[in-house]
Amino acid sequence: MTAPPALLRMSAPLRDDFEIPYHHIGDGEPKVAVVAGIHGDELNGVFVVSRLARFLKAVAAGEHPGQRLVAPVLIVPAVNVLGVNTRNRRWPFDSTDINRMFPGYDAGETTQRIAHAVLELTRPAHYRLDIHSSNLDFEEIPQVRLYEPTERERDSSRLFGLAAVIERPMNTIFTSTIGHAWRAFGGENFVVQAGQAGVLQPPHCARLFRALVAFLVRSGILRGVDLSEEDEDTHYFGLRQTLPLISDNAGFFLSRLDVGRWVQAGDVVGQVYDGFDGELRHEIKAPVAGLLSGMRRQPLLFEGDLVARIQTRHPVTEGVDTYLHGQGQ
């Protein structure tokens, strides 16, 4: 078997040399670039895009009669390959976050070199997809996030067929992410978020896989694939339509709600129990109706922690969501 091309090859002090492999499927300059595993504990994305690469290679090889890959696709399943192997969110040698290193530097520290190599590899593509999960504490529905998007990006975001497209303002935190760095090269750029870090969630993975295939089909890159499963109703949430629920109490948080359900104002989102005497201290209720797009899964709760996130049908006047910048990316 021919070894896959490598984005970067590096040596380690006390182990074998290692490399960051990628897939270039089709001939010529890629039309689409898909990147996952920038954070080593975001397993949903790594699993899904590796399966996507296998599927697209089979299509390109003629293994699926009637299906055809019209334009080349570039896939990097795990940018933080050592982080995935050691179950570490950050780069394990120096604990740096690769998604705070862009645009990178080819003669810099290891993570700067990785960021530079990823950017150079993906910049020729017109469509660029950055796949994430949330963090270890929080679960989110599969969704598309846009940061100060163009009208074309707003239109194309619906091609995924996911329930939520969430628009956010650009923040100074994001000047060092791959999503921000891509903006300098034009094209269309998307952050796709699905699930919780640290675990593999088959329902989210199945939804994400279908969304990526749907995007390739509807953008004209993949032909002959029957999207037999119906799309979710896509809801576009603009600025000020994201409401975070913040805890006023510390303790043990318990919620049995699934993300992706619609809640009404007054619905109980979860309960907070005292960690010493077990008494119910507080019920956290939805202040407005909307889509429950995120839910805390870490039971240990401090005052001021993010508990849930609701996407509202109408702009909210209070509770601006600054927490969105801390999940996943």
Secondary structure by P-SEA (a helix, b strand, c coil): cccccccccccccccccccccccccccccccbbbbccccccccaaaaaaaaaaaaaaaaaacccccccccbbbbbbcccaaaaaaacccccccccccccccccccccccaaaaaaaaaaaacccccbbbbbbbbccccccccbbbbccccaaaaaacccccccbbbbbcccccccccccccccccccbbbbbbbcccccccaaaaaaaaaaaaaaaaaacccccccccccccbbbbbccccbbbbbbccccbbbbccccccccccccccbbbbbcccccccbbbbccccccccbbbcccccccccccbbbbbccccccccccccccccc
